[in-house]
Amino acid sequence: MTGVHRDTILRLLVLAGERCEKLMGRLLVNVPVHDVECNEIWGSVQKKQAHRHPWEANDGSVGDAYCFVAIERHSKLVLNFALGHRDQATTNAFIEGLRLATAPQWFQVTTDGFAPYIPAIDATLSDRVDYGMLIKVYASSREGEARYSPPDVVEAIPRPILGTPDRKRICTSHVERQNLTMRMQIRRLTRLTNAFSKKWENLWAALCLHFAWYNFCRVHKTLRVTPAMEAGIANRVWTLDELLA
């Protein structure tokens, strides 16, 4: 379609991702926040975890790849994200990045029931957050039924973890809606297709490009401005040319 070699385009993607990563690292610092929601979205590199060959069992570059996302509930700004395995190490790095992105003032944070969040937030954010978990109870699937999405939620239990979080604000609806935005707009995260990434580097670059575009270039339909404008870190809608420059 373009007359340009595929590998050239992929190298351009990585370059754009690196620039977007540096941009967000410079601008998403000490942002005042009120409510932060965190969640993880599943993806894969080369193949799903269950499809790895025996000789790939210890190869961390093949298999499931989770993107951790933190979003400010009111401005819809993506404050931080991390790519890695769904484990304690990635969770720790993700929460450390969230601390750098947020201003040193008191706010409330909500996560799902993923246990590694508790020690990570306790060690890194306990001096500035009220923290609650939203524990979801799922219905058991019918026998023999194949599912490509989680089963129905039958109950959502708000559970205070640290401090005195407002139970009415223990919510993950906005970050879960962000998961849909990611799957709709990042081709590499489209499920049941062969569009998955072959390299971690390329997936990371695609995520950086998406979140920078989402924060600075995309007008949010509810806000009628970009999340960066709503958060007060930008005064106009950026063009893609401005973003990459």
C-alpha positions as CSV (number, residue, x, y, z in Angstrom):
1,M,0.0,0.0,0.0
2,T,2.8,2.5,0.8
3,G,5.7,1.2,-1.2
4,V,7.7,1.1,2.0
5,H,9.2,-2.1,3.4
6,R,7.3,-3.6,6.4
7,D,10.4,-3.6,8.7
8,T,11.0,0.1,7.9
9,I,7.4,0.9,9.1
10,L,8.0,-1.2,12.3
11,R,11.2,0.7,13.0
12,L,9.3,3.9,12.6
13,L,6.7,2.6,15.1
14,V,9.4,1.9,17.6
15,L,10.9,5.4,17.1
16,A,7.5,7.0,17.6
17,G,6.9,4.9,20.7
18,E,10.2,6.0,22.2
19,R,9.4,9.6,21.6
20,C,5.9,9.2,23.1
21,E,7.4,7.5,26.2
22,K,9.8,10.3,26.7
23,L,7.1,12.9,26.3
24,M,4.8,11.3,28.9
25,G,7.7,10.8,31.2
26,R,8.3,14.5,31.1
27,L,4.7,15.8,31.3
28,L,2.9,13.2,33.4
29,V,4.6,14.2,36.7
30,N,3.1,15.5,39.9
31,V,-0.5,15.6,38.4
32,P,-3.1,16.5,41.0
33,V,-5.7,13.6,41.2
34,H,-8.8,12.7,43.2
35,D,-9.8,9.2,42.2
36,V,-7.4,6.7,40.5
37,E,-8.5,3.3,39.1
38,C,-6.1,0.5,38.2
39,N,-6.6,-2.6,36.2
40,E,-4.7,-5.1,33.9
41,I,-5.5,-6.1,30.4
42,W,-4.3,-9.3,28.8
43,G,-2.4,-9.6,25.6
44,S,0.2,-12.0,24.2
45,V,3.6,-11.9,22.4
46,Q,4.0,-14.5,19.6
47,K,1.5,-16.9,21.2
48,K,-0.7,-17.5,24.3
49,Q,1.0,-18.9,27.4
50,A,-0.8,-22.2,27.1
51,H,0.4,-22.7,23.6
52,R,4.1,-22.5,24.3
53,H,6.3,-25.4,23.5
54,P,8.1,-27.2,26.4
55,W,11.4,-25.6,25.4
56,E,9.8,-22.2,25.7
57,A,8.6,-22.7,29.2
58,N,11.3,-20.5,30.7
59,D,11.3,-18.0,27.8
60,G,9.8,-14.8,29.3
61,S,9.7,-13.1,25.8
62,V,7.0,-15.5,24.6
63,G,3.5,-15.9,26.0
64,D,1.1,-13.7,28.0
65,A,1.8,-10.0,28.3
66,Y,-0.3,-7.8,30.6
67,C,-0.7,-4.1,30.4
68,F,-1.3,-2.4,33.7
69,V,-3.2,0.9,33.4
70,A,-4.0,3.7,35.9
71,I,-6.6,6.2,35.0
72,E,-7.9,9.3,36.8
73,R,-11.6,8.9,37.1
74,H,-12.7,12.5,36.5
75,S,-10.2,13.7,33.9
76,K,-9.9,10.3,32.2
77,L,-6.2,10.9,32.0
78,V,-4.0,7.7,31.8
79,L,-1.5,8.5,34.5
80,N,0.8,5.4,34.1
81,F,1.0,2.1,32.4
82,A,3.3,-0.9,32.5
83,L,3.9,-3.9,30.3
84,G,5.0,-7.3,31.8
85,H,3.8,-10.4,33.4
86,R,0.9,-10.5,35.9
87,D,3.2,-10.8,38.8
88,Q,4.6,-8.9,41.8
89,A,7.6,-7.4,40.0
90,T,5.5,-5.8,37.3
91,T,2.9,-4.6,39.8
92,N,5.7,-3.0,41.9
93,A,7.1,-1.1,38.9
94,F,3.6,0.0,37.9
95,I,2.8,1.5,41.3
96,E,6.2,3.2,41.6
97,G,5.5,4.9,38.2
98,L,2.0,5.9,39.5
99,R,3.7,7.6,42.5
100,L,5.9,9.7,40.2
101,A,2.9,10.6,38.1
102,T,0.7,11.9,41.0
103,A,1.1,15.0,43.1
104,P,2.0,14.5,46.8
105,Q,-1.6,15.0,48.0
106,W,-4.2,12.6,49.4
107,F,-6.3,10.7,46.9
108,Q,-8.2,7.4,46.7
109,V,-7.1,4.5,44.6
110,T,-9.2,1.4,43.6
111,T,-8.0,-1.8,42.1
112,D,-9.5,-5.2,41.3
113,G,-8.8,-8.2,43.5
114,F,-5.3,-8.9,42.2
115,A,-3.4,-9.6,45.5
116,P,0.0,-8.1,44.5
117,Y,-1.5,-4.7,44.5
118,I,-1.7,-4.7,48.3
119,P,2.0,-4.9,49.2
120,A,2.9,-2.7,46.3
121,I,0.6,0.1,47.3
122,D,1.3,-0.3,51.0
123,A,5.1,0.1,50.4
124,T,4.9,2.9,47.8
125,L,1.7,4.9,48.3
126,S,0.5,4.4,51.8
127,D,1.5,7.9,52.8
128,R,-0.9,9.5,50.4
129,V,-3.8,7.2,49.5
130,D,-7.0,5.6,50.8
131,Y,-7.1,2.3,49.1
132,G,-9.9,-0.1,48.3
133,M,-10.4,-3.2,46.2
134,L,-13.5,-4.1,44.2
135,I,-13.9,-7.9,44.6
136,K,-16.0,-9.4,41.8
137,V,-17.8,-12.7,42.2
138,Y,-18.4,-14.5,38.9
139,A,-21.1,-17.0,38.0
140,S,-19.8,-20.5,37.1
141,S,-19.9,-21.3,33.5
142,R,-22.3,-24.0,32.2
143,E,-20.7,-27.4,31.7
144,G,-19.1,-27.7,28.3
145,E,-19.5,-24.1,27.5
146,A,-16.5,-22.4,25.8
147,R,-15.9,-18.8,26.7
148,Y,-13.8,-16.1,25.2
149,S,-14.7,-13.5,27.8
150,P,-15.2,-13.6,31.6
151,P,-18.4,-15.1,32.9
152,D,-21.2,-12.9,34.2
153,V,-20.6,-10.9,37.4
154,V,-23.1,-11.8,40.1
155,E,-21.7,-9.5,42.9
156,A,-19.2,-6.7,43.3
157,I,-17.9,-6.3,46.9
158,P,-16.1,-3.1,47.8
159,R,-13.4,-3.8,50.4
160,P,-11.4,-1.2,52.2
161,I,-7.7,-2.1,52.4
162,L,-5.7,0.9,53.5
163,G,-6.8,4.1,55.2
164,T,-10.5,5.1,55.1
165,P,-11.6,4.9,51.5
166,D,-15.1,6.1,50.6
167,R,-17.0,2.9,49.8
168,K,-19.2,4.7,47.3
169,R,-16.0,5.6,45.3
170,I,-14.6,2.1,45.3
171,C,-15.1,1.6,41.6
172,T,-13.3,0.2,38.5
173,S,-15.9,1.0,35.9
174,H,-13.9,3.7,34.2
175,V,-10.6,1.8,33.8
176,E,-12.6,-1.3,32.6
177,R,-14.2,1.0,29.9
178,Q,-10.6,2.0,29.1
179,N,-9.9,-1.6,28.4
180,L,-12.5,-1.6,25.7
181,T,-11.0,1.5,24.2
182,M,-7.7,-0.2,24.0
183,R,-9.0,-3.3,22.4
184,M,-11.0,-1.2,19.9
185,Q,-8.1,1.1,19.0
186,I,-4.9,-1.0,19.4
187,R,-4.9,-3.7,16.7
188,R,-2.4,-5.8,18.6
189,L,-4.9,-6.3,21.4
190,T,-7.8,-7.4,19.2
191,R,-8.8,-10.8,20.4
192,L,-9.3,-13.9,18.2
193,T,-7.1,-12.6,15.4
194,N,-3.5,-13.1,14.2
195,A,-2.7,-9.4,14.8
196,F,-0.8,-10.0,18.1
197,S,2.7,-8.7,18.5
198,K,5.8,-10.8,17.7
199,K,8.1,-8.7,19.8
200,W,7.7,-7.1,23.3
201,E,9.5,-4.0,21.9
202,N,6.9,-3.5,19.2
203,L,4.0,-4.0,21.6
204,W,5.5,-1.5,24.1
205,A,5.9,1.0,21.3
206,A,2.3,0.6,20.2
207,L,1.1,1.1,23.7
208,C,3.2,4.3,24.2
209,L,1.9,5.7,20.9
210,H,-1.7,4.9,21.8
211,F,-1.6,6.4,25.3
212,A,0.1,9.6,24.2
213,W,-2.4,10.0,21.4
214,Y,-5.2,9.2,23.8
215,N,-4.1,11.8,26.4
216,F,-3.1,14.7,24.1
217,C,-4.8,14.3,20.7
218,R,-8.1,12.5,21.1
219,V,-11.0,14.6,22.3
220,H,-13.0,12.6,24.8
221,K,-16.7,12.6,23.9
222,T,-17.8,13.1,27.5
223,L,-15.3,15.8,28.4
224,R,-15.3,17.5,24.9
225,V,-11.6,18.1,25.4
226,T,-8.6,15.8,25.7
227,P,-7.8,14.2,29.0
228,A,-4.6,16.3,29.2
229,M,-6.6,19.5,28.8
230,E,-9.0,18.4,31.5
231,A,-6.1,17.6,33.8
232,G,-4.5,21.0,33.2
233,I,-1.3,19.8,31.6
234,A,-2.2,20.9,28.0
235,N,-4.0,24.0,26.7
236,R,-5.1,22.7,23.3
237,V,-5.8,19.6,21.2
238,W,-2.5,18.4,19.8
239,T,-2.1,17.2,16.2
240,L,-0.4,13.9,15.6
241,D,2.5,15.8,13.9
242,E,3.0,17.9,17.1
243,L,2.9,14.7,19.2
244,L,5.6,13.0,17.2
245,A,7.7,16.1,16.9
